[in-house]
Amino acid sequence: MKENGIYRQSKAQIALIEHPRPDNPKRAEDVVNAPLSACLMTGYMAALLEKNDLKTDIIDANLKRLSINDTFEMLMGASYKVIGIRLVYLWEKTEEIFALLERLCNAGITAHISLYGHYSTFAYKSILKRFPFIDSVVVGEPEYTFLELSSRIVGTDGNVELSGIDGLVSRDIPNSLVPRDQISDLDALPFPDRRDMVIANQKGIVTYILASRGCYNNCGFCYLNPFYGDNATWRGRSAKNVFDEIKQLYNDHGCDNFYFADASFFGNAVSGKARARDLANLIIDDGLNISIGLESRANDIEKDVISLLIKAGLRNLFLGVESGDQTTLDGFKKKTTVEINKNAISIVRDCGIEPNVGFIMFGKDTEINGIRKNFTFLKEMGLMKDPYTTAHLLCHKQSIFLGTPDYSGDNGHFKPCDPDGYEKQFDYTDKRMSSLVDITSSLCNNVFSIVANYSRSEGMYSEDCFCKDTDMHENSFLSVLNTTIINMFDQTLLSFEKGALNMNKQAIVDLKKEHTAKLKELAVC
């Protein structure tokens, strides 16, 4: 392998790869890999392999900011028998990762190449058909499937029989998939391997914890439960098991800033809340001085639980409210209401925390009147608090990915927009919507660029945040910029409501230019 300019020969026979993530400014704000991107799959797999005496290297090209060429050289310098890659969907850049794997095979790599993760789980049929150098795909929860695969390959020199491994589909037998049962006892898994913790700490990246898997709901835009299987349920680790991992990281690595990557931290109403209380009490009783972040559905917010978690260190709470329009919420199959969303935000604020919210301004069935309700909701709840947050809330458009209920429920008006059919584009029933999305995307992309440049110039830029110490007093640049983009969006929406911009292509082009010019002038001033 090549690391820090020095070649070394690894003794490991297995490599798990977090592949490079080439920059793609056009997609900087598109959401596909969160919160699932922080699910610690590779760490869990490596820990289980090592526990079973299978020496494993982790090459985290994403964390180390390695290029495609750097990753190629590292892999060419070692003699692995199995290479596992957690394939992440990168839109147009995805093909660069396939090109890297093909280049490795053409250069003489003989390792069995297996993919795992959400993207490959749902797109495995197309991937195996398109790329003969991919030997197998782990479908769904990967730990025990990959362990069984690796155990069969390591220690042999000839061909290995891959049939009969639940959760695995291979090139030779692409229709052989037998789903693996989801892991019922998450406490039985070893804590994830965190050998790159020093680098993560140096970069100021929060320490992710996965305290549960799955969800009790099935929102139309989410592929969480389908990833775990047809009968997937929410499963939580015990409070003691989660606490022990936190305490170990606190003692061994000095970690004090934790974020739960769970898509639904509280899980079901009874046992999930009880587990949260137990975990909070364990942290309080031990006297750990830590910060915690978590994600929750709006209908799971209860004041007593949130208050107790705040005593334990809760400082960051992400609420999946998604919309301020009831018709859109019903279309998403959220099983919540606008009033529930408002109440959750109020409870969190009453407890002393300003929530961040997940919000899809442009749902696949949202119409102009729904956009007005969304915008009014954001204003009434005071959620457009700084220009970066505001731009993100205003421009987020629903994505349709393979594995989601909305994708499978398509009646034929969605169009595939990538080679594997993993993502589909949709046309709005209200034709004005496409123009509004176009104008809003242009406006918000300009804002993202301005805020990034400003934050760097003011020394407020970090690995995972544009504004670490946002100055939002009334006459500050950021405050003026925030007010400007809110007004721009409001006036644009009003123009569509009045019919002034309907289907007038030149007027839309002119408005985008006007927005760009105003923002540039503001940035210069």
C-alpha positions in Angstrom: 0.0 0.0 0.0 1.0 3.6 -0.3 0.3 5.8 2.6 1.8 9.3 3.2 4.2 8.6 0.3 5.6 5.4 1.7 4.8 2.0 0.2 4.2 -0.8 2.6 2.9 -4.4 2.2 -0.2 -5.1 4.3 -0.6 -8.4 6.0 -4.4 -8.1 5.8 -6.2 -10.2 3.2 -9.4 -8.1 3.3 -9.8 -4.4 2.6 -12.9 -2.3 3.2 -13.0 0.9 1.2 -14.8 4.2 1.8 -14.2 5.4 -1.7 -13.2 9.0 -2.8 -16.0 11.5 -3.1 -15.1 13.7 -6.1 -16.3 17.3 -5.7 -19.5 18.1 -7.5 -20.6 21.7 -6.8 -23.8 21.2 -8.8 -24.9 18.6 -6.2 -23.5 20.2 -3.0 -26.9 20.6 -1.5 -28.7 17.5 -2.9 -29.6 15.1 -0.2 -29.2 11.3 -0.7 -26.6 9.9 1.7 -27.7 11.5 5.0 -28.4 10.4 7.7 -27.7 7.0 6.3 -24.2 8.0 5.1 -23.0 8.0 8.7 -24.3 4.6 9.6 -20.9 3.2 10.3 -21.3 0.1 8.1 -17.6 -0.2 7.3 -16.6 0.2 11.0 -19.0 -2.5 12.1 -17.9 -4.9 9.3 -14.2 -4.4 10.1 -14.8 -5.0 13.8 -16.8 -8.2 13.2 -14.2 -9.5 10.7 -11.3 -8.8 13.1 -13.3 -10.5 16.0 -13.4 -13.6 13.7 -9.6 -13.5 13.1 -9.8 -12.0 9.6 -7.3 -9.2 9.5 -8.8 -6.3 7.7 -7.5 -3.0 6.4 -9.8 0.1 6.2 -9.0 2.6 3.5 -11.1 5.7 4.2 -10.4 7.7 1.1 -13.2 10.1 1.9 -12.0 10.9 5.4 -8.4 11.3 4.2 -9.4 13.3 1.1 -7.6 10.8 -1.2 -8.0 11.2 -4.9 -9.0 8.4 -7.3 -5.3 8.0 -8.3 -4.2 7.9 -4.6 -6.7 5.2 -3.9 -5.6 3.2 -7.0 -2.0 3.3 -5.9 -2.8 2.2 -2.3 -4.8 -0.8 -3.5 -2.2 -1.8 -6.1 0.5 -1.9 -3.4 -1.2 -4.7 -1.5 -2.3 -8.3 -2.1 -5.9 -8.6 -0.9 -8.1 -11.6 -1.5 -11.3 -9.6 -0.8 -12.0 -5.9 -1.5 -15.3 -4.5 -0.2 -16.5 -1.1 -1.3 -19.3 0.8 0.3 -20.7 2.3 -2.9 -22.2 5.7 -2.4 -24.4 7.3 -5.1 -22.6 10.4 -6.4 -24.8 11.3 -9.4 -22.6 12.0 -12.4 -19.5 11.3 -10.4 -20.6 7.7 -9.6 -19.1 6.4 -12.9 -15.7 7.6 -11.7 -15.8 5.0 -8.9 -16.7 2.2 -11.4 -13.9 3.4 -13.6 -11.5 3.1 -10.6 -12.6 -0.5 -10.0 -12.3 -1.4 -13.7 -8.8 0.1 -13.8 -7.7 -2.0 -10.8 -8.9 -5.2 -12.5 -7.2 -4.3 -15.8 -4.0 -3.6 -13.8 -4.0 -7.1 -12.4 -5.9 -7.0 -9.2 -7.3 -10.5 -8.6 -9.2 -9.9 -5.4 -12.9 -10.7 -5.1 -14.6 -7.3 -5.4 -17.8 -7.0 -3.5 -20.1 -3.9 -3.1 -22.2 -3.1 -0.1 -24.4 -0.2 1.0 -27.7 1.4 0.1 -27.0 2.2 -3.5 -25.7 -1.2 -4.5 -28.4 -2.9 -2.5 -31.1 -1.5 -4.7 -29.3 -1.3 -8.0 -27.4 -4.6 -7.9 -29.1 -6.1 -10.9 -28.0 -3.3 -13.2 -24.6 -3.0 -11.6 -23.8 -6.7 -12.1 -25.1 -6.5 -15.7 -23.1 -3.4 -16.6 -19.8 -4.2 -14.9 -18.2 -7.7 -15.3 -15.4 -6.8 -12.9 -17.9 -6.7 -9.9 -17.9 -10.2 -8.4 -20.7 -9.9 -5.9 -23.0 -7.5 -4.1 -24.1 -7.7 -0.4 -27.8 -6.8 -0.3 -29.1 -5.2 2.9 -27.5 -5.3 6.4 -24.0 -6.3 5.5 -22.1 -7.5 8.5 -22.8 -11.2 8.7 -23.1 -11.7 4.9 -19.7 -10.2 4.3 -18.2 -12.2 7.1 -19.5 -15.4 5.5 -18.2 -14.3 2.1 -14.8 -13.4 3.4 -14.5 -16.6 5.5 -15.1 -18.7 2.4 -12.5 -16.9 0.3 -9.7 -16.3 2.7 -7.5 -19.4 3.1 -8.3 -20.8 -0.3 -6.4 -20.5 -3.6 -8.9 -21.8 -6.1 -12.5 -21.0 -7.0 -14.9 -20.6 -4.2 -18.6 -21.6 -4.2 -20.6 -18.6 -3.3 -24.1 -20.1 -3.5 -26.0 -20.4 -0.3 -24.9 -17.2 1.3 -28.0 -15.3 2.4 -27.9 -11.7 1.5 -25.3 -12.2 -1.3 -25.9 -12.0 -5.0 -23.0 -12.8 -7.4 -22.2 -12.3 -11.0 -22.4 -16.0 -11.8 -25.8 -16.4 -10.2 -27.4 -12.9 -10.3 -30.9 -14.2 -9.5 -29.9 -16.3 -6.5 -30.6 -13.7 -3.8 -32.0 -15.1 -0.5 -32.6 -12.1 1.9 -30.8 -12.4 5.2 -32.8 -11.9 8.3 -32.1 -8.6 10.0 -29.9 -8.7 13.1 -32.2 -9.1 16.1 -29.7 -8.5 18.8 -27.6 -5.4 18.0 -25.8 -5.6 21.3 -24.2 -8.8 20.1 -22.2 -6.8 17.5 -18.8 -5.5 18.5 -18.4 -1.8 18.6 -17.4 -0.4 15.2 -13.7 -0.2 14.3 -12.5 3.4 14.7 -8.9 3.2 13.7 -9.0 6.6 12.0 -10.3 8.4 15.0 -7.3 10.6 15.4 -7.8 12.0 11.9 -11.5 12.5 12.5 -10.8 14.3 15.7 -8.2 16.5 14.0 -10.7 17.5 11.4 -13.3 18.4 14.1 -15.8 15.7 12.9 -18.3 14.6 15.4 -18.2 11.1 16.7 -21.1 9.2 15.2 -23.0 6.5 17.2 -25.6 4.2 15.7 -27.9 3.3 18.6 -30.7 1.8 16.5 -31.6 0.6 13.0 -34.8 0.9 11.0 -37.9 3.0 11.6 -41.5 2.3 12.6 -42.8 4.4 9.7 -42.5 4.1 6.0 -42.3 7.6 4.5 -42.6 7.7 0.7 -39.3 9.3 0.1 -37.2 7.1 2.4 -35.5 3.7 1.7 -34.4 3.0 5.2 -36.8 0.1 6.0 -36.6 -1.4 2.4 -32.8 -1.6 2.9 -33.2 -3.8 5.9 -35.8 -6.1 4.3 -39.5 -6.6 3.7 -40.3 -7.2 7.3 -37.9 -4.6 8.7 -38.7 -3.1 12.1 -37.1 -0.5 14.4 -34.4 -2.2 16.5 -32.6 -0.4 19.3 -29.5 -1.3 21.2 -29.8 -1.4 24.9 -29.1 1.9 26.8 -26.2 0.2 28.7 -24.6 -1.0 25.4 -24.8 2.5 23.9 -23.4 4.0 27.1 -20.5 1.6 27.2 -19.5 2.6 23.7 -19.7 6.3 24.5 -17.7 5.8 27.7 -15.0 3.9 25.9 -14.7 6.6 23.2 -14.6 9.2 25.9 -11.9 7.5 27.9 -9.8 6.1 25.1 -10.0 8.9 22.5 -11.2 12.0 24.4 -14.4 12.1 22.4 -16.9 14.5 23.9 -19.1 15.5 20.9 -21.4 12.7 19.8 -24.1 12.5 17.1 -26.6 9.7 16.8 -26.8 8.7 13.2 -30.2 6.9 13.8 -32.8 8.0 11.4 -35.4 7.6 14.2 -33.6 7.9 17.6 -36.7 7.3 19.7 -38.1 4.4 17.8 -41.4 3.1 19.0 -43.4 5.1 21.5 -42.9 3.0 24.6 -39.6 1.1 24.6 -37.8 3.8 22.6 -38.6 6.6 25.0 -37.7 4.3 28.0 -34.4 3.6 26.4 -33.7 7.3 25.9 -34.4 8.0 29.5 -32.2 5.1 30.7 -29.3 6.3 28.5 -29.7 9.9 29.7 -29.6 8.8 33.3 -26.5 6.6 32.8 -24.7 9.6 31.3 -25.9 11.9 34.1 -25.0 9.5 36.9 -21.5 8.9 35.5 -20.9 12.7 35.3 -19.8 12.6 31.6 -19.3 16.1 30.2 -20.4 15.5 26.6 -22.5 17.1 23.8 -25.1 15.0 22.0 -27.0 15.4 18.7 -29.8 13.3 17.5 -32.6 13.1 14.9 -36.3 12.5 15.5 -39.7 12.5 14.0 -41.8 15.5 15.1 -44.5 13.3 16.7 -41.9 11.6 19.0 -41.0 14.8 20.8 -42.0 14.9 24.5 -40.9 17.6 26.8 -39.9 15.4 29.8 -37.6 13.2 27.6 -36.0 16.2 25.8 -35.4 18.0 29.1 -33.7 14.9 30.6 -31.6 14.4 27.5 -30.5 18.1 27.7 -29.2 17.4 31.2 -27.2 14.6 29.7 -25.7 16.8 27.0 -28.2 17.2 24.2 -27.3 20.3 22.2 -28.3 19.5 18.7 -31.7 18.2 17.6 -32.7 17.6 14.0 -36.5 17.3 13.4 -37.9 15.7 10.3 -40.8 18.0 9.8 -40.6 17.9 5.9 -43.4 20.3 5.1 -45.8 23.0 6.4 -48.5 21.8 4.0 -50.8 19.1 5.1 -51.5 17.8 1.6 -47.8 17.4 1.0 -47.3 15.6 4.4 -50.1 13.2 3.6 -48.5 12.6 0.2 -45.2 11.8 1.9 -47.1 9.3 4.2 -45.5 11.0 7.2 -48.5 10.3 9.4 -48.0 13.7 11.1 -49.7 17.0 10.9 -48.6 20.6 10.5 -49.8 21.2 14.1 -47.6 18.3 15.3 -44.7 19.9 13.5 -45.3 23.3 15.1 -45.8 21.8 18.6 -42.5 19.8 18.3 -40.6 22.9 17.4 -42.1 24.8 20.3 -41.3 22.1 22.8 -37.7 21.9 21.7 -37.4 25.7 21.9 -39.1 25.8 25.3 -36.4 23.3 26.5 -33.7 25.7 25.4 -32.6 24.2 22.0 -33.0 25.8 18.6 -33.9 22.8 16.3 -32.6 22.1 12.8 -35.3 20.8 10.5 -35.5 18.5 7.6 -37.7 20.2 5.0 -38.7 19.3 1.4 -39.9 22.5 -0.1 -40.6 21.0 -3.5 -42.3 17.6 -3.1 -43.2 15.6 -6.2 -46.9 16.5 -6.0 -46.5 19.9 -4.4 -48.3 22.8 -6.2 -47.9 26.5 -6.0 -50.4 26.9 -3.1 -48.5 24.3 -1.2 -45.2 26.2 -1.7 -46.9 29.3 -0.2 -48.0 27.2 2.8 -44.5 25.9 3.2 -43.0 29.4 3.0 -45.5 30.8 5.5 -44.7 27.9 7.9 -41.0 28.6 7.7 -41.6 32.3 8.4 -44.1 31.8 11.2 -41.8 29.3 12.9 -38.8 31.5 12.5 -36.8 28.8 10.9 -35.0 30.9 8.2 -32.4 32.1 10.7 -29.3 32.5 8.6 -28.6 32.6 4.8 -27.1 29.2 4.6 -30.0 27.6 6.4 -32.6 29.7 4.6 -31.2 28.8 1.1 -31.1 25.1 2.0 -34.8 25.2 3.2 -36.0 27.1 0.2 -34.3 25.0 -2.5 -34.6 21.4 -1.3 -36.4 19.3 -3.9 -37.6 15.7 -3.4 -35.4 13.1 -4.9 -36.9 9.8 -6.1 -34.5 6.9 -5.4 -34.8 3.2 -6.1 -36.0 1.4 -2.9 -38.3 4.2 -1.8 -42.1 3.6 -1.8 -42.5 6.6 -4.1 -40.2 5.0 -6.7 -41.9 1.7 -6.6 -45.3 3.4 -6.7 -44.5 5.3 -9.9 -47.3 5.0 -12.4 -45.1 5.7 -15.4 -44.5 9.5 -15.4 -41.1 9.4 -13.7 -38.0 9.2 -16.0 -34.7 7.4 -15.1 -31.8 9.9 -15.0 -28.8 7.6 -14.3 -27.5 4.4 -16.0 -28.6 2.1 -13.2 -32.1 3.6 -12.9 -31.3 4.4 -9.3 -32.8 7.9 -9.5 -35.8 9.1 -11.3 -36.9 12.6 -12.3 -40.5 13.7 -12.2 -42.6 16.3 -14.0 -44.8 18.5 -11.9 -48.5 18.4 -12.5 -48.5 22.2 -12.0 -46.1 23.2 -14.9 -45.2 26.5 -13.1 -43.4 24.5 -10.5 -40.5 23.6 -12.8 -39.8 27.2 -13.5 -40.0 28.1 -9.8 -37.6 25.3 -8.9 -35.2 26.6 -11.6 -35.2 30.1 -10.3 -34.9 29.1 -6.7 -32.0 26.7 -7.4 -30.1 29.5 -9.2 -30.8 31.9 -6.3 -29.8 29.5 -3.6 -26.6 28.2 -5.4 -25.5 31.8 -5.6 -26.1 32.2 -1.9 -24.2 29.0 -1.0 -21.2 30.3 -2.9 -21.3 33.7 -1.3 -21.7 32.3 2.3 -18.8 29.9 1.7 -16.5 32.7 0.5 -17.6 34.9 3.4 -17.1 32.2 6.0 -13.6 31.4 4.7 -12.6 35.0 4.7 -13.9 35.4 8.3 -12.2 32.3 9.5 -15.5 30.6 10.2 -15.1 27.6 7.8 -14.7 24.1 9.0 -15.0 20.5 7.7 -18.7 20.2 8.2 -20.1 23.7 8.7 -20.1 26.9 6.8 -20.7 29.3 9.7 -19.3 28.1 13.0 -19.8 31.4 14.7 -22.5 33.2 12.7 -22.7 36.9 13.2 -26.4 37.7 12.7 -26.9 41.1 14.3 -29.5 43.2 12.6 -27.1 45.1 10.2 -24.5 42.4 9.7 -23.8 41.2 6.2 -25.2 37.8 6.9 -28.4 39.3 8.3 -28.9 41.6 5.3 -28.2 38.7 2.9 -30.7 36.5 4.7 -33.4 39.2 4.5 -32.6 39.7 0.9 -33.0 36.1 -0.2 -36.3 35.7 1.8 -37.7 38.8 0.0 -36.5 37.6 -3.4 -38.2 34.2 -2.9 -41.3 35.8 -1.7 -41.6 38.2 -4.6 -40.8 35.4 -7.1 -43.5 33.2 -5.6 -45.9 36.1 -5.7 -45.2 36.6 -9.4 -46.1 33.0 -10.2 -49.2 33.3 -8.1 -50.3 36.3 -10.0 -49.4 34.7 -13.4 -46.7 37.3 -14.3 -44.0 34.6 -14.9 -46.1 31.7 -16.1 -44.4 29.9 -19.0 -42.5 33.1 -20.0 -39.0 31.7 -20.6 -37.3 35.0 -21.2 -38.8 36.6 -18.1 -37.4 33.7 -16.1 -34.0 34.1 -17.6 -34.1 37.8 -16.9 -35.1 37.3 -13.3 -32.3 34.8 -12.6 -29.8 37.4 -14.0 -31.4 40.1 -11.9 -31.0 37.9 -8.7 -27.4 37.1 -9.5 -26.5 40.7 -10.1 -28.2 41.9 -6.8 -26.4 39.2 -4.8 -23.1 40.0 -6.4 -23.6 43.7 -5.6 -24.5 42.9 -2.0 -21.4 40.6 -1.6 -19.1 43.4 -2.9 -20.6 45.9 -0.6 
